[in-house]
């Protein structure tokens, strides 16, 4: 049996995702649901900085980190450039520091 993680999605992220078209919303929430298990091989995830990771679904990005078997989804945005904007990473970093320290 797969080891399950608890997932915590910040309200701001939830609001962002709920404002997207139904098909995209379903794909994102489906991906987040898959992240509860250990096998992330079917997901597109990129390491950003330190513990911060980026879940990629179409042109949308969800930044998350793990802490004590809890997966925290702390930021979401629509990516419009090839590189993840530094202010998006900095925002997620500030949240990480507030939540972990």
N, C-alpha and C positions, 0 to 999 in steps of 0.2 A: 504493500500500500504506500502511496506517495505521502511524503511528509508535507503537511499543509501549513502555510503561513497565514497569519491574520493580516488582512489588508485594511489600512486606514486611508481614506481619501478625504483630503481637506474640502470643506464646503465650497471654497472658491473654485477648486478644480471640478468638483461635481457640477456646480453651476455652469462652468464653461462647457463641459461635455454635454450637459443637458440642452444647451443652446445650439448644438450642432444638428445637422440633418439625421434622421432616424437611422439610416444605413451606417453612417460613420459612427454614430453613438453606439450602435449595437456592436460594431467591430471593436471599438475601444473598450467597452465594458466586458466584452468577451475576452479580450487580451488580458485585461486586469484580472478577470476570473482565472485564467490559465496561470497567472503569476502566483496563485495560491499554492500551486504544486511545485515540485522540484524540476520538472522538465520544461525548460524555457526554449528548447531548440526550435520551435515553430514561431517564436516571437523575434522581432527585430529590436534588439536592445544594444545600446552603445554606451560605453563608459565615458563620462564627461570629465569629472574632476573629483579625486578622492573617492568618497563613498557614493557620489551622485551618479545615477544612471539615467538614460533616456529611453523610454519606450516610444517607438516610432510606428505610427499608424497613418498611412497616407502622408498628408502634409502636416499632420498634427503631432505634437510631442508632449509627453507626460514625463516630468522629471520625478524620480523616486529614489529612496534609499532604504536599506534594511537596518533595523536596530532591534536586537533581542527577539528575533523571529517574527517581527512585525514589519511589513512592507508599507512604507509611508509614501503615498503619491501626493507631492506637495506643490506641484506647479504644472500648468498646462498652457500651451499656446500653439498658434498656427505658425509654422516655419515658412519664412518667405525668402530666405537666403540660403546659400550652400552651407555656411557655417552657423552653428548655434550662437546667437547673439550673446555677448558676455553679460549683458544686464539680466538675461534670463537665468544664466548660471549663477550669477551673484545673488539674485533674489532667492533661488532655491538653497543656496549656501547659507544665507542668513536664517532661513527657516530651519534648516538642519541644525545649525548651531543653537538656536533657541530650543529646539525640541530635544536634543541629545544632552546638552550641558545642564 
